[in-house]
Amino acid sequence: MSSSGWILAVCLVVLEGGRHAVWAEEGSGSERNCSAIPPYLPPTAVNTTLRIRDLRASMIPLNISAYIIPATDAHLSEYIAPRDARLAWMSGFTGSAGTAVITQNKAVLWTDSRYWIQAERQIDCNWELERDDTFDVYNTNLAPAGRILKSIPDNLVDKIWTGRPPLPPDNPIRLPDNVIGRTWPMKVEQIRAQISDNPYKPTAVLLSALDETAWLFNLRGNDIPFNPFFYSYTLLSMDEIWLFVHIERITEELKVYLNSSCYHSYCVQLLEYSSVRSYLQSYLQKLNVRVWVGTEYTNQALYELITPEDKLLTTTYSPVLTTKAVKDATEQHILKEAHIRDAVAVMQLLVWLEKKVPEGTETELTAAHFVDQCRSKQKNSRGPSFETISASGANAALAHYSPSNETARKLSVDEMYLVDSGGQYLDGTTDITRTVHWGKPTDFQKEAYTRVLMGNIEISRSVFPAGTRGVNMEMLGRRALWEVGLNYGHGTGHGLGNYFGVHEWPVGFQSNNIPFQEGMFTSIEPGYYKENDFGIRIEDIAVTVPATTKLGNNYLTFETVSLVPYDRKLINTSLLSPEQVHWLNKYYESIRSVVGPELERQALKEEYDWMMKHTAPFLSAGASAVISSVTLLVTMLPSVLLHNLL
């Protein structure tokens, strides 16, 4: 089971020893050096001395020996509201994955390899950094030693957090009918059918992930940055629906929409958000009830209430998450439409950068702001879907780097540039990464880029039986890199929502993702990162569609819905197979036929001309991108002129 959103306390000492470092004002470099005398801390590090002191003081009366602080919230969300960023406030570390443990004489932060450098830049010398994220098994490891984990009702970090951000003021809203394929009663009926058909006979399902309730009722909110969610839980039985929210934020219009004034099986009973524990306890007092939970997003404070064991049914994911993963016809159509407009915004960025970077005036930060502005002008825009990763040179070697005033590099024609960005639109969510070079890339950079592209293409063009797990084809994204001894340290893809989370589980290429079915959207994003030099990632969104095969049925392939050309300057076509070149040319034909009319509709002639230039077909494996582009021009010349030239 996942780590709890409610903080856990270890009632015996787990960690011992350690020394307290001294805060340093002088020094050089971007990472801390706690072995120096005096220790050096970069300006990006946070002084946590008083915060740790106050937390330790609050632990003593409760007989808590070690206090565990996860990076998530009570819903085990990937993206959290500022008021739930307890790990960041306590430690200074702002990465999305991490766990802190504080004892009376030691403070330790665990995080994975994506964030090691970031952590060294942000935490002070009160903290030790463990470069191995194996702390999820702490419960099992503690048991033989007679140590226990215990959830406590009050959050100790909140008690010492002065200036904690308040609850956002925005009310939830309902989606307009033109972006809805299924009404909320239809969705309730779908989930109830799965409850009824389950052989283990659950009587209700508990929905804890924020996107579960938002999807079920076709509602959206603004409680979480970049994600249109609102604080909520839902308990759904065969004849009742309980929605736990901040009731004061539910407008009269929404109450009517949810049928909240009646009491039949399609009426939503509104209960206070904070009452979910007590109400779940009361439901469990009934005879012959069994609650179905998805363990991946159910916190310990709720999970431990469901006793005895015969009242609990667990699966990794709830039926809402697995149902939501398959987009209906309306969702597929509007999500593709959102990607067309998003492609326009990304092309505007790339055209602008080609002109401005040689002038030497733009930075990673100004580029990030510019692409946000471009998206904001597109139809149905609701802001970015995550903080833009705008990274040049050595910063791009950090897979999840985002620029700040302190770290932003000036963009240069001599460095590779990686931009990973996305938008929220009323009709869809987008996520795309392009890597470019405005000068003369090295042979190694071109080979690395081409091999990353080969991995993207190999997954995108694969044909596989419906029901295949992504983890079983993930190596296709790495094979071209592996052949020359290269690799990357992040996942190869993740699901995507319809005006939802940019990382939508349980779709993707990891071992805990569900098998692919028709209508699932996933990113495909291999990469390569050379430390302190450059980074490459090529990310597209694709949807699983039926594949026509010679002999079999029920096969799938991917249709790429991200529609922005790759950097021709970085492609070494001599490395590509004929099949890969063919796929690339077909993809470029799609960009022309789908995005071209939208560029014309928006009267963006410069961007249209740029798109036509960068989607010129490649002749074959071994032919250079430049020659292909020239050849295209020649083939378009009138026959008389062509005869004279020859």
Salt bridges, closest charged atoms under 4 A:
ASP54 OD1 - ARG53 NH2 3.04
GLU78 OE2 - HIS503 ND1 2.67
ASP84 OD1 - ARG86 NH2 3.57
ASP84 OD1 - ARG164 NH2 3.64
ASP112 OD2 - ARG114 NH2 3.01
GLU120 OE1 - ARG32 NE 2.69
GLU120 OE2 - ARG131 NH2 3.02
GLU128 OE1 - LYS106 NZ 3.60
ASP158 OD1 - ARG86 NE 2.73
ASP158 OD2 - ARG164 NH1 3.42
ASP177 OD1 - ARG174 NH2 2.90
ASP211 OD2 - LYS324 NZ 3.07
ASP223 OD1 - ARG249 NH2 2.41
GLU252 OE2 - LYS255 NZ 3.43
ASP328 OD2 - ARG182 NE 2.92
GLU331 OE1 - ARG182 NH2 3.17
ASP342 OD1 - ARG375 NE 2.49
GLU354 OE2 - HIS614 NE2 3.42
GLU359 OE1 - LYS356 NZ 3.36
GLU415 OE2 - ARG409 NH2 2.28
ASP420 OD2 - ARG537 NH2 2.87
ASP427 OD1 - ARG341 NH2 2.75
ASP431 OD2 - HIS494 NE2 3.09
GLU447 OE2 - ARG451 NE 2.92
GLU458 OE2 - ARG461 NH1 3.29
GLU458 OE1 - ARG479 NH2 3.47
GLU474 OE2 - ARG478 NE 2.73
GLU483 OE1 - ARG451 NH1 3.58
GLU504 OE1 - LYS324 NZ 3.13
GLU504 OE2 - LYS327 NZ 2.54
GLU525 OE2 - HIS494 NE2 3.04
GLU525 OE1 - ARG537 NE 3.86
ASP533 OD2 - LYS530 NZ 3.40
GLU539 OE2 - HIS494 NE2 3.43
ASP540 OD1 - ARG434 NH2 2.64
GLU559 OE2 - LYS336 NZ 3.37
GLU589 OE1 - LYS586 NZ 3.72
GLU598 OE2 - ARG601 NH2 2.66
GLU606 OE2 - LYS355 NZ 3.33
ASP609 OD2 - LYS605 NZ 2.82
